[in-house]
Amino acid sequence: MPDVNPINAHIIELGADNSLTLPAEFAHILGAGRSILVLQQGDTIILKPILMPNLLARVAAMPDTEPPPTMDELNELVHAVRRQQRKAEQDEDCR
């Protein structure tokens, strides 16, 4: 049975200013301008995009005909987004 997620490897160089230029397919996955979590264990370094939904956009998308959300509603929305994010990360880790 073939590996569903084969390893994609490239050799890149660390610049004198500690910068890395990633291959386009890696940069696309991480997303320009996004925050990236850098993990290190032994001689292994992992770059992981931080997926942070835009909470303000979700609140702005709520109809104007309704009263503004209460703090409890906003709190529940934040918790729901965090649950979604944890589930997506767990699903990704299981692949």
Buried (B, 14 or more C-beta within 10 A) or exposed (E): EEEEEEEEEEEEEEEEEEEEEEEEEBEEEBEEEEEEEEEEEEEEEEEEEEBEBEEEEBEEEEEEEEEEBEEEEBEEBEEEBEEEBEEEEEEEEEE
